[in-house]
Amino acid sequence: MNTNAEGLLIQGYPRTLHQAEEFTKMFGRYDLVLLFDFDEEFCYKKLLEQEVQSNRLDGHDAAIKRRLQLFKSETLPAIHHLDKDKKLMHLPREGHKEDIFDDIITIIDVCFFGKDPESLNSDISGLSEQTSAAQSTQDSSSVVPSTDAGRKPGLPEAPIVFIMGAPESGRGSQCLTLAKKMPKAVLLSMGAILRQNLTNQDLPKEKLTALTEVLNNGELAAHDLVIDSLLSQVKLHESADAYIVEGFPRTSEQLEDFNEQIGGLHMAVMLDRKTEGNPITPNHKTELYASKTLEVAKHLDNHNKLRVIDTSGKTTDEVQSNLYNTISELLPNLDPVETSPDTQPEVVEEPVTAEVAYTTGEVAVSPSKTADNTGSGKEESDVSKEVSEISKQETEASKEVSEISKQETEASKEVSEISKQETEASKEVSELSKQETETSKEVSEISKQETETSKEVSELSKQETETSKEVSELSKQETEATDLEKEAAEEMAELKGKKVVFVVGGPGCGKGTQCAKIVEKYGFCHLSSGDLLREEVQSGSERGKELNAIMESGALVSMDVVLTLLKEAMIKNKAANGFLIDGYPRELNQGVRFESEIVPPACVLYFEVPDDVMVERLLSRAKTSGRVDDNEETIKKRLKTFHDHCDKVLEHYEAKSLLCKIDARGSVDDIFGEVVKKLDATN
């Protein structure tokens, strides 16, 4: 905290109308807004020159145009909003750096140190009007507490009751007695808390010295120290059913701090004693009470947030009875309720079958044919009639010649028939020869088919041999995989005894810095899921290319990939005393799988920082980091993604009493002191 500074100069803020409204709501006022008003072409050229010199990832043409477009669409509305209060100063569009710086000095001298703008020879428009606006803001020293808007997000919801009273009202002893009767309520005594800061030496040396002097002299402690101490105690006792805060608030400023940073006051109880006949001893404390604390009581009473218990003439026991009855009426019920979910998996399998069939057949043919023929004669006549007989014989001979001729004709016919049969037989022989030729061709084709079949059988045999080799190779690979699984199981068994600490926090919360200090002190191996992812991206592997696309979109990398990278890194560094798993888990399932597949964590460190602080840190880091995800658009996506998933993770480990919350807005050493306490408590 820069409490000793003369003033605060906030560069590059606000960038959106929402930021401007939130700043006004949270801090109440601002005194001056300086606008460097240059045209778009000039800004574009300057950004290109910076890209050549710095090699920024967002220095390319498309990114520069996108940044200028965001300025016009998001930042200009914020500037118009701020201009309504007449506190906006436009610096000239042209001129050297020295001239522009002189103009800035002139504006500051006039607005904050009362110098005459006419004597400074400045041509800055609106300077006189700005002077009166700034000076009127500075002259307003009284603080009127803002309206209590309820408990701030992320803080415990238990009711808060203030116990107020004069320095000699006995409120301290009354609250101690009340705490014994109401064990479910946590008593927070501001005096004891501030003295505990001195005992624990939790503050920087200069703050400890100032606090010691304040307590010795009866003065009021610094506002930021008081509210920060109260806020840390509320967070520390987050499971409390109620908070009873004694000795607070003492001033309107303290009440304003409470409304802005905690909020949700249930009621204030004032122990009031009439002074007639028994006046309070006047001293510095009573003067502070009369001038400061009573104003707070009036403000609370005006807002129906004050109960008064008159302690005049009453014994200690009577006052305690009244106080107990009042608190019991205000806090009648303090019991919490808790629930939990359940899920089940399912698996389905299906078989496959097939079958084959074939047929055969044959044909046969046979021919046949036969043939036959016969003849007759005649006898001689009587001798007695020789002439007649001879004539008759001649006639008979002529008949015989005719018969022979007839027989010859028949024989010729038979020869012709035989010749015809021979021709038919020759045709049949030729047909048979043709059939034999066809049969020979068929036999040759069958032989050829048998040869092809033999080749196919040989190829199938070769394929079976190759399949057998593949089966053998697969068997070998399975054996090797089994050996690797055994080896991995042995290595995982060695990790079971190692202490594992999850480190969770939004981007820019400073967990990387704290992890480095933890490694130095405890000898742990620091494994950042983000660093492992970026190393994989830089390796140029296919997995790295896929991860790069996911990271640029601002989405979360898959659970399997992150878990695999963590396993590999832990086995590689198994000789370490323990492991810091930075940025993990980002989803509840990641943590559950890590516990079941590797080892349960000893504790979960959660570094809490408001979003606007993380954005500012990351944008500052982007100037030198060169990281692809350090730009405002991606940062907002990362913050949204973180909040969408982180709440369930925190609830899970808080239910298991493993969550250790760390307020990460202080100095590095202060934060580390809290970390050491949490880690030592887990041994």
LINUR-V331762 format. One record per residue. N is the residue number from 1. NEAR is the number of other C-alpha atoms within 12 Angstrom. D_CENTER is the distance of its C-alpha to the mean C-alpha in Angstrom with 2 decimals. Layout:
BEGIN
n=N near=NEAR d_center=D_CENTER
n=N near=NEAR d_center=D_CENTER
END
This chain:
BEGIN
n=1 near=16 d_center=31.71
n=2 near=12 d_center=34.32
n=3 near=13 d_center=36.97
n=4 near=11 d_center=39.88
n=5 near=8 d_center=39.09
n=6 near=9 d_center=41.61
n=7 near=14 d_center=38.86
n=8 near=14 d_center=35.29
n=9 near=15 d_center=34.58
n=10 near=15 d_center=31.07
n=11 near=14 d_center=30.35
n=12 near=20 d_center=28.13
n=13 near=30 d_center=27.64
n=14 near=31 d_center=27.33
n=15 near=34 d_center=25.57
n=16 near=26 d_center=25.22
n=17 near=23 d_center=27.54
n=18 near=21 d_center=25.03
n=19 near=27 d_center=24.92
n=20 near=30 d_center=28.75
n=21 near=23 d_center=29.13
n=22 near=19 d_center=26.77
n=23 near=22 d_center=28.69
n=24 near=21 d_center=31.98
n=25 near=19 d_center=30.88
n=26 near=24 d_center=29.65
n=27 near=20 d_center=32.33
n=28 near=20 d_center=35.20
n=29 near=24 d_center=36.61
n=30 near=31 d_center=36.52
n=31 near=34 d_center=39.73
n=32 near=36 d_center=39.29
n=33 near=36 d_center=37.08
n=34 near=34 d_center=37.86
n=35 near=26 d_center=37.06
n=36 near=25 d_center=37.55
n=37 near=19 d_center=38.78
n=38 near=18 d_center=38.84
n=39 near=15 d_center=38.94
n=40 near=19 d_center=36.07
n=41 near=14 d_center=37.91
n=42 near=16 d_center=38.48
n=43 near=21 d_center=34.81
n=44 near=24 d_center=33.80
n=45 near=20 d_center=36.34
n=46 near=19 d_center=35.33
n=47 near=27 d_center=31.64
n=48 near=24 d_center=32.82
n=49 near=18 d_center=35.02
n=50 near=20 d_center=32.20
n=51 near=21 d_center=30.11
n=52 near=16 d_center=33.10
n=53 near=11 d_center=33.46
n=54 near=18 d_center=29.86
n=55 near=20 d_center=28.16
n=56 near=27 d_center=25.04
n=57 near=25 d_center=22.22
n=58 near=32 d_center=22.54
n=59 near=29 d_center=26.35
n=60 near=21 d_center=27.07
n=61 near=21 d_center=29.06
n=62 near=15 d_center=26.43
n=63 near=22 d_center=24.09
n=64 near=27 d_center=27.17
n=65 near=21 d_center=28.28
n=66 near=21 d_center=24.90
n=67 near=25 d_center=25.05
n=68 near=27 d_center=28.63
n=69 near=17 d_center=27.81
n=70 near=19 d_center=25.13
n=71 near=24 d_center=27.87
n=72 near=20 d_center=30.31
n=73 near=17 d_center=28.14
n=74 near=24 d_center=26.30
n=75 near=25 d_center=28.39
n=76 near=24 d_center=31.91
n=77 near=22 d_center=31.59
n=78 near=29 d_center=30.68
n=79 near=35 d_center=33.79
n=80 near=25 d_center=35.98
n=81 near=24 d_center=34.81
n=82 near=32 d_center=35.76
n=83 near=24 d_center=39.04
n=84 near=14 d_center=40.29
n=85 near=23 d_center=41.03
n=86 near=28 d_center=43.18
n=87 near=32 d_center=41.32
n=88 near=32 d_center=40.06
n=89 near=35 d_center=41.92
n=90 near=27 d_center=41.83
n=91 near=30 d_center=42.51
n=92 near=24 d_center=44.76
n=93 near=20 d_center=43.32
n=94 near=16 d_center=45.64
n=95 near=15 d_center=46.90
n=96 near=12 d_center=46.30
n=97 near=14 d_center=43.70
n=98 near=11 d_center=46.58
n=99 near=18 d_center=47.90
n=100 near=24 d_center=44.53
n=101 near=17 d_center=44.08
n=102 near=21 d_center=47.62
n=103 near=31 d_center=46.72
n=104 near=27 d_center=43.77
n=105 near=22 d_center=46.13
n=106 near=31 d_center=48.64
n=107 near=40 d_center=46.18
n=108 near=29 d_center=45.14
n=109 near=24 d_center=48.83
n=110 near=31 d_center=49.85
n=111 near=33 d_center=47.01
n=112 near=28 d_center=46.69
n=113 near=18 d_center=49.99
n=114 near=24 d_center=52.50
n=115 near=22 d_center=54.06
n=116 near=20 d_center=56.09
n=117 near=28 d_center=54.30
n=118 near=17 d_center=57.76
n=119 near=13 d_center=58.65
n=120 near=20 d_center=55.56
n=121 near=16 d_center=56.57
n=122 near=25 d_center=53.09
n=123 near=20 d_center=52.68
n=124 near=29 d_center=49.22
n=125 near=20 d_center=49.39
n=126 near=22 d_center=48.78
n=127 near=36 d_center=49.14
n=128 near=28 d_center=51.78
n=129 near=22 d_center=49.80
n=130 near=33 d_center=46.69
n=131 near=33 d_center=48.89
n=132 near=26 d_center=50.01
n=133 near=30 d_center=46.52
n=134 near=31 d_center=45.06
n=135 near=25 d_center=48.09
n=136 near=22 d_center=48.06
n=137 near=22 d_center=44.46
n=138 near=20 d_center=45.41
n=139 near=13 d_center=48.49
n=140 near=14 d_center=46.50
n=141 near=12 d_center=46.17
n=142 near=14 d_center=46.24
n=143 near=21 d_center=42.96
n=144 near=23 d_center=42.77
n=145 near=29 d_center=39.76
n=146 near=27 d_center=37.34
n=147 near=23 d_center=36.86
n=148 near=26 d_center=34.67
n=149 near=20 d_center=31.74
n=150 near=22 d_center=30.46
n=151 near=24 d_center=27.95
n=152 near=22 d_center=25.04
n=153 near=14 d_center=21.52
n=154 near=21 d_center=19.90
n=155 near=26 d_center=23.40
n=156 near=26 d_center=25.39
n=157 near=26 d_center=27.41
n=158 near=32 d_center=30.63
n=159 near=34 d_center=33.77
n=160 near=39 d_center=35.19
n=161 near=38 d_center=38.99
n=162 near=40 d_center=40.84
n=163 near=46 d_center=44.18
n=164 near=41 d_center=46.38
n=165 near=39 d_center=50.00
n=166 near=36 d_center=52.55
n=167 near=31 d_center=52.66
n=168 near=26 d_center=55.47
n=169 near=33 d_center=54.21
n=170 near=28 d_center=53.14
n=171 near=34 d_center=49.61
n=172 near=30 d_center=48.19
n=173 near=23 d_center=50.42
n=174 near=33 d_center=50.03
n=175 near=38 d_center=46.23
n=176 near=26 d_center=46.52
n=177 near=21 d_center=48.81
n=178 near=32 d_center=46.55
n=179 near=27 d_center=43.53
n=180 near=16 d_center=45.60
n=181 near=20 d_center=46.38
n=182 near=26 d_center=42.81
n=183 near=18 d_center=40.59
n=184 near=25 d_center=37.54
n=185 near=33 d_center=37.50
n=186 near=32 d_center=36.34
n=187 near=38 d_center=38.97
n=188 near=35 d_center=37.75
n=189 near=33 d_center=40.82
n=190 near=35 d_center=40.06
n=191 near=31 d_center=43.07
n=192 near=23 d_center=42.01
n=193 near=31 d_center=38.42
n=194 near=36 d_center=39.75
n=195 near=24 d_center=42.23
n=196 near=21 d_center=39.56
n=197 near=30 d_center=37.79
n=198 near=24 d_center=41.06
n=199 near=14 d_center=41.38
n=200 near=16 d_center=37.87
n=201 near=21 d_center=38.09
n=202 near=27 d_center=34.46
n=203 near=30 d_center=35.27
n=204 near=22 d_center=36.26
n=205 near=14 d_center=39.98
n=206 near=15 d_center=41.03
n=207 near=25 d_center=39.33
n=208 near=24 d_center=40.95
n=209 near=17 d_center=44.31
n=210 near=22 d_center=43.97
n=211 near=32 d_center=42.95
n=212 near=25 d_center=45.90
n=213 near=18 d_center=48.29
n=214 near=21 d_center=46.96
n=215 near=24 d_center=47.36
n=216 near=16 d_center=50.80
n=217 near=14 d_center=52.08
n=218 near=19 d_center=50.69
n=219 near=23 d_center=48.63
n=220 near=33 d_center=45.30
n=221 near=34 d_center=42.15
n=222 near=27 d_center=39.81
n=223 near=27 d_center=37.73
n=224 near=26 d_center=34.36
n=225 near=29 d_center=35.25
n=226 near=35 d_center=36.37
n=227 near=32 d_center=33.38
n=228 near=29 d_center=30.88
n=229 near=35 d_center=32.82
n=230 near=38 d_center=32.86
n=231 near=33 d_center=29.15
n=232 near=31 d_center=28.30
n=233 near=33 d_center=30.72
n=234 near=39 d_center=29.25
n=235 near=27 d_center=25.78
n=236 near=23 d_center=27.48
n=237 near=25 d_center=29.23
n=238 near=25 d_center=26.36
n=239 near=24 d_center=27.91
n=240 near=27 d_center=31.27
n=241 near=27 d_center=33.03
n=242 near=36 d_center=34.65
n=243 near=42 d_center=35.23
n=244 near=45 d_center=38.83
n=245 near=43 d_center=38.88
n=246 near=38 d_center=42.36
n=247 near=41 d_center=43.76
n=248 near=49 d_center=41.20
n=249 near=42 d_center=41.24
n=250 near=42 d_center=44.35
n=251 near=36 d_center=43.93
n=252 near=30 d_center=42.63
n=253 near=29 d_center=40.17
n=254 near=36 d_center=38.68
n=255 near=38 d_center=38.39
n=256 near=35 d_center=36.75
n=257 near=34 d_center=34.15
n=258 near=38 d_center=33.57
n=259 near=31 d_center=33.14
n=260 near=32 d_center=30.67
n=261 near=34 d_center=28.44
n=262 near=35 d_center=28.94
n=263 near=34 d_center=31.00
n=264 near=28 d_center=32.14
n=265 near=38 d_center=35.55
n=266 near=33 d_center=37.25
n=267 near=32 d_center=40.77
n=268 near=39 d_center=42.89
n=269 near=38 d_center=46.08
n=270 near=41 d_center=48.92
n=271 near=37 d_center=51.66
n=272 near=29 d_center=54.63
n=273 near=27 d_center=58.12
n=274 near=20 d_center=61.13
n=275 near=17 d_center=62.97
n=276 near=9 d_center=66.53
n=277 near=9 d_center=68.84
n=278 near=12 d_center=66.10
n=279 near=14 d_center=64.30
n=280 near=21 d_center=61.11
n=281 near=14 d_center=61.90
n=282 near=16 d_center=60.94
n=283 near=16 d_center=58.62
n=284 near=18 d_center=55.64
n=285 near=25 d_center=53.17
n=286 near=23 d_center=55.22
n=287 near=20 d_center=55.49
n=288 near=22 d_center=51.69
n=289 near=31 d_center=51.45
n=290 near=22 d_center=54.05
n=291 near=18 d_center=52.71
n=292 near=28 d_center=48.94
n=293 near=31 d_center=48.02
n=294 near=27 d_center=50.46
n=295 near=25 d_center=48.94
n=296 near=35 d_center=45.57
n=297 near=37 d_center=47.42
n=298 near=24 d_center=49.07
n=299 near=26 d_center=45.79
n=300 near=34 d_center=44.25
n=301 near=18 d_center=47.47
n=302 near=13 d_center=47.38
n=303 near=19 d_center=43.94
n=304 near=17 d_center=45.17
n=305 near=26 d_center=43.03
n=306 near=29 d_center=45.97
n=307 near=31 d_center=48.16
n=308 near=29 d_center=51.31
n=309 near=30 d_center=53.14
n=310 near=22 d_center=56.67
n=311 near=28 d_center=57.55
n=312 near=20 d_center=61.13
n=313 near=17 d_center=63.74
n=314 near=19 d_center=61.30
n=315 near=16 d_center=60.95
n=316 near=22 d_center=57.72
n=317 near=17 d_center=57.43
n=318 near=17 d_center=58.02
n=319 near=30 d_center=55.31
n=320 near=30 d_center=52.90
n=321 near=21 d_center=53.81
n=322 near=25 d_center=53.21
n=323 near=39 d_center=49.85
n=324 near=28 d_center=48.74
n=325 near=20 d_center=49.83
n=326 near=25 d_center=48.06
n=327 near=35 d_center=44.70
n=328 near=22 d_center=45.10
n=329 near=14 d_center=45.71
n=330 near=26 d_center=42.64
n=331 near=24 d_center=40.31
n=332 near=17 d_center=41.66
n=333 near=16 d_center=38.60
n=334 near=21 d_center=35.82
n=335 near=14 d_center=34.56
n=336 near=13 d_center=30.77
n=337 near=7 d_center=29.48
n=338 near=8 d_center=26.66
n=339 near=9 d_center=25.35
n=340 near=10 d_center=23.07
n=341 near=7 d_center=21.98
n=342 near=6 d_center=22.91
n=343 near=6 d_center=22.21
n=344 near=6 d_center=24.28
n=345 near=6 d_center=23.94
n=346 near=6 d_center=26.68
n=347 near=6 d_center=28.19
n=348 near=6 d_center=31.01
n=349 near=6 d_center=33.33
n=350 near=6 d_center=36.34
n=351 near=6 d_center=39.45
n=352 near=6 d_center=41.31
n=353 near=6 d_center=45.24
n=354 near=6 d_center=47.87
n=355 near=6 d_center=51.74
n=356 near=6 d_center=54.57
n=357 near=6 d_center=58.43
n=358 near=6 d_center=61.40
n=359 near=6 d_center=65.33
n=360 near=6 d_center=68.72
n=361 near=6 d_center=72.45
n=362 near=6 d_center=75.96
n=363 near=7 d_center=79.21
n=364 near=8 d_center=83.09
n=365 near=8 d_center=86.31
n=366 near=9 d_center=90.33
n=367 near=11 d_center=93.57
n=368 near=9 d_center=97.57
n=369 near=10 d_center=101.19
n=370 near=8 d_center=105.27
n=371 near=9 d_center=109.05
n=372 near=7 d_center=113.19
n=373 near=10 d_center=117.09
n=374 near=8 d_center=121.09
n=375 near=12 d_center=125.06
n=376 near=9 d_center=129.06
n=377 near=13 d_center=133.06
n=378 near=14 d_center=136.84
n=379 near=12 d_center=140.36
n=380 near=18 d_center=143.85
n=381 near=18 d_center=146.93
n=382 near=14 d_center=150.54
n=383 near=13 d_center=152.82
n=384 near=9 d_center=155.72
n=385 near=13 d_center=154.43
n=386 near=14 d_center=153.45
n=387 near=14 d_center=153.23
n=388 near=16 d_center=151.51
n=389 near=18 d_center=149.45
n=390 near=18 d_center=148.78
n=391 near=17 d_center=147.93
n=392 near=21 d_center=145.80
n=393 near=22 d_center=144.27
n=394 near=18 d_center=143.56
n=395 near=19 d_center=141.98
n=396 near=21 d_center=140.03
n=397 near=20 d_center=139.13
n=398 near=16 d_center=138.01
n=399 near=17 d_center=135.89
n=400 near=20 d_center=134.57
n=401 near=16 d_center=133.72
n=402 near=15 d_center=132.02
n=403 near=20 d_center=130.20
n=404 near=19 d_center=129.18
n=405 near=15 d_center=128.00
n=406 near=16 d_center=126.09
n=407 near=21 d_center=124.67
n=408 near=17 d_center=123.72
n=409 near=14 d_center=121.94
n=410 near=17 d_center=120.12
n=411 near=19 d_center=119.36
n=412 near=15 d_center=118.05
n=413 near=15 d_center=115.83
n=414 near=19 d_center=114.62
n=415 near=16 d_center=113.92
n=416 near=15 d_center=112.04
n=417 near=17 d_center=110.07
n=418 near=18 d_center=109.39
n=419 near=15 d_center=108.28
n=420 near=14 d_center=106.00
n=421 near=18 d_center=104.61
n=422 near=16 d_center=104.13
n=423 near=14 d_center=102.19
n=424 near=16 d_center=100.00
n=425 near=19 d_center=99.58
n=426 near=15 d_center=98.61
n=427 near=14 d_center=96.04
n=428 near=19 d_center=94.67
n=429 near=16 d_center=94.57
n=430 near=14 d_center=92.72
n=431 near=15 d_center=90.24
n=432 near=18 d_center=89.80
n=433 near=14 d_center=89.24
n=434 near=14 d_center=86.63
n=435 near=18 d_center=84.92
n=436 near=15 d_center=85.02
n=437 near=14 d_center=83.34
n=438 near=14 d_center=80.58
n=439 near=16 d_center=80.24
n=440 near=15 d_center=79.99
n=441 near=14 d_center=77.20
n=442 near=14 d_center=75.38
n=443 near=15 d_center=75.84
n=444 near=14 d_center=74.47
n=445 near=14 d_center=71.40
n=446 near=14 d_center=70.83
n=447 near=14 d_center=71.14
n=448 near=14 d_center=68.61
n=449 near=14 d_center=66.20
n=450 near=14 d_center=66.74
n=451 near=14 d_center=65.88
n=452 near=14 d_center=62.62
n=453 near=14 d_center=61.84
n=454 near=14 d_center=62.54
n=455 near=14 d_center=60.11
n=456 near=14 d_center=57.40
n=457 near=14 d_center=58.07
n=458 near=14 d_center=57.82
n=459 near=14 d_center=54.48
n=460 near=15 d_center=53.16
n=461 near=14 d_center=54.34
n=462 near=14 d_center=52.55
n=463 near=15 d_center=49.31
n=464 near=15 d_center=49.74
n=465 near=14 d_center=50.16
n=466 near=14 d_center=46.96
n=467 near=14 d_center=45.12
n=468 near=15 d_center=46.56
n=469 near=14 d_center=45.29
n=470 near=15 d_center=41.75
n=471 near=15 d_center=41.90
n=472 near=15 d_center=43.10
n=473 near=15 d_center=40.29
n=474 near=15 d_center=37.69
n=475 near=14 d_center=39.39
n=476 near=14 d_center=39.23
n=477 near=15 d_center=35.51
n=478 near=15 d_center=34.96
n=479 near=14 d_center=37.03
n=480 near=15 d_center=35.07
n=481 near=16 d_center=31.76
n=482 near=15 d_center=33.30
n=483 near=14 d_center=34.33
n=484 near=15 d_center=30.86
n=485 near=16 d_center=29.43
n=486 near=14 d_center=32.14
n=487 near=15 d_center=31.41
n=488 near=23 d_center=27.66
n=489 near=19 d_center=28.65
n=490 near=16 d_center=31.00
n=491 near=24 d_center=28.44
n=492 near=27 d_center=25.93
n=493 near=19 d_center=28.89
n=494 near=23 d_center=29.39
n=495 near=31 d_center=25.85
n=496 near=26 d_center=26.61
n=497 near=20 d_center=28.68
n=498 near=27 d_center=26.27
n=499 near=31 d_center=24.68
n=500 near=38 d_center=20.87
n=501 near=43 d_center=19.14
n=502 near=43 d_center=15.43
n=503 near=48 d_center=14.66
n=504 near=45 d_center=12.08
n=505 near=41 d_center=12.12
n=506 near=40 d_center=10.91
n=507 near=42 d_center=11.36
n=508 near=36 d_center=15.15
n=509 near=39 d_center=16.00
n=510 near=36 d_center=18.14
n=511 near=39 d_center=16.77
n=512 near=30 d_center=17.65
n=513 near=24 d_center=21.21
n=514 near=34 d_center=21.56
n=515 near=37 d_center=20.41
n=516 near=25 d_center=23.18
n=517 near=24 d_center=25.70
n=518 near=36 d_center=24.72
n=519 near=25 d_center=25.22
n=520 near=17 d_center=28.56
n=521 near=19 d_center=29.78
n=522 near=23 d_center=28.73
n=523 near=19 d_center=28.50
n=524 near=28 d_center=24.97
n=525 near=32 d_center=22.97
n=526 near=38 d_center=19.94
n=527 near=38 d_center=16.97
n=528 near=33 d_center=13.98
n=529 near=36 d_center=11.01
n=530 near=33 d_center=10.75
n=531 near=22 d_center=14.53
n=532 near=30 d_center=14.61
n=533 near=35 d_center=12.40
n=534 near=29 d_center=14.70
n=535 near=21 d_center=17.72
n=536 near=26 d_center=16.99
n=537 near=24 d_center=16.73
n=538 near=19 d_center=19.98
n=539 near=16 d_center=21.68
n=540 near=15 d_center=22.07
n=541 near=15 d_center=21.43
n=542 near=13 d_center=20.45
n=543 near=23 d_center=17.19
n=544 near=23 d_center=16.72
n=545 near=19 d_center=17.58
n=546 near=22 d_center=15.06
n=547 near=29 d_center=12.22
n=548 near=28 d_center=13.79
n=549 near=20 d_center=13.71
n=550 near=23 d_center=10.00
n=551 near=28 d_center=9.45
n=552 near=26 d_center=12.32
n=553 near=21 d_center=11.03
n=554 near=26 d_center=8.13
n=555 near=24 d_center=5.74
n=556 near=33 d_center=3.14
n=557 near=33 d_center=6.23
n=558 near=22 d_center=8.15
n=559 near=22 d_center=9.03
n=560 near=18 d_center=12.57
n=561 near=23 d_center=12.19
n=562 near=37 d_center=10.48
n=563 near=33 d_center=13.06
n=564 near=24 d_center=15.80
n=565 near=30 d_center=15.38
n=566 near=40 d_center=15.57
n=567 near=30 d_center=18.57
n=568 near=21 d_center=20.35
n=569 near=30 d_center=20.03
n=570 near=38 d_center=21.24
n=571 near=28 d_center=24.13
n=572 near=19 d_center=25.07
n=573 near=24 d_center=25.30
n=574 near=28 d_center=26.74
n=575 near=19 d_center=29.63
n=576 near=24 d_center=27.58
n=577 near=25 d_center=28.38
n=578 near=32 d_center=24.84
n=579 near=43 d_center=21.20
n=580 near=43 d_center=18.75
n=581 near=48 d_center=15.18
n=582 near=41 d_center=13.52
n=583 near=40 d_center=9.87
n=584 near=47 d_center=9.66
n=585 near=45 d_center=9.00
n=586 near=41 d_center=5.56
n=587 near=32 d_center=6.81
n=588 near=23 d_center=10.60
n=589 near=23 d_center=11.46
n=590 near=34 d_center=10.24
n=591 near=38 d_center=12.68
n=592 near=23 d_center=15.29
n=593 near=23 d_center=15.46
n=594 near=32 d_center=15.68
n=595 near=25 d_center=18.50
n=596 near=15 d_center=20.32
n=597 near=23 d_center=20.10
n=598 near=32 d_center=20.49
n=599 near=29 d_center=21.51
n=600 near=28 d_center=20.72
n=601 near=36 d_center=19.76
n=602 near=31 d_center=22.67
n=603 near=34 d_center=20.69
n=604 near=40 d_center=17.40
n=605 near=45 d_center=17.85
n=606 near=40 d_center=16.06
n=607 near=38 d_center=16.99
n=608 near=32 d_center=17.49
n=609 near=28 d_center=18.08
n=610 near=24 d_center=18.58
n=611 near=25 d_center=16.42
n=612 near=29 d_center=19.50
n=613 near=24 d_center=20.16
n=614 near=29 d_center=16.75
n=615 near=34 d_center=17.24
n=616 near=29 d_center=20.76
n=617 near=26 d_center=19.91
n=618 near=32 d_center=17.47
n=619 near=30 d_center=20.02
n=620 near=21 d_center=22.69
n=621 near=24 d_center=20.90
n=622 near=26 d_center=20.46
n=623 near=23 d_center=24.26
n=624 near=17 d_center=24.50
n=625 near=19 d_center=21.22
n=626 near=20 d_center=21.24
n=627 near=27 d_center=17.43
n=628 near=31 d_center=16.30
n=629 near=33 d_center=13.34
n=630 near=33 d_center=15.80
n=631 near=35 d_center=17.12
n=632 near=32 d_center=17.22
n=633 near=25 d_center=15.77
n=634 near=26 d_center=12.57
n=635 near=35 d_center=12.50
n=636 near=27 d_center=12.78
n=637 near=25 d_center=9.98
n=638 near=34 d_center=7.69
n=639 near=33 d_center=9.60
n=640 near=21 d_center=9.42
n=641 near=23 d_center=5.70
n=642 near=31 d_center=6.23
n=643 near=24 d_center=9.35
n=644 near=19 d_center=8.54
n=645 near=27 d_center=6.89
n=646 near=32 d_center=8.78
n=647 near=24 d_center=12.20
n=648 near=22 d_center=12.58
n=649 near=33 d_center=11.75
n=650 near=36 d_center=14.34
n=651 near=25 d_center=16.75
n=652 near=25 d_center=16.73
n=653 near=30 d_center=17.71
n=654 near=20 d_center=19.92
n=655 near=17 d_center=21.78
n=656 near=16 d_center=22.36
n=657 near=19 d_center=23.65
n=658 near=27 d_center=21.32
n=659 near=30 d_center=19.48
n=660 near=37 d_center=21.06
n=661 near=37 d_center=20.30
n=662 near=35 d_center=21.35
n=663 near=32 d_center=22.38
n=664 near=33 d_center=21.23
n=665 near=26 d_center=23.36
n=666 near=27 d_center=26.50
n=667 near=20 d_center=27.83
n=668 near=26 d_center=26.33
n=669 near=21 d_center=29.21
n=670 near=22 d_center=29.06
n=671 near=33 d_center=25.42
n=672 near=32 d_center=26.17
n=673 near=26 d_center=29.12
n=674 near=31 d_center=27.00
n=675 near=34 d_center=24.68
n=676 near=25 d_center=27.85
n=677 near=20 d_center=29.12
n=678 near=25 d_center=26.06
n=679 near=33 d_center=26.01
n=680 near=16 d_center=29.80
n=681 near=13 d_center=29.72
n=682 near=20 d_center=27.67
n=683 near=13 d_center=30.45
END
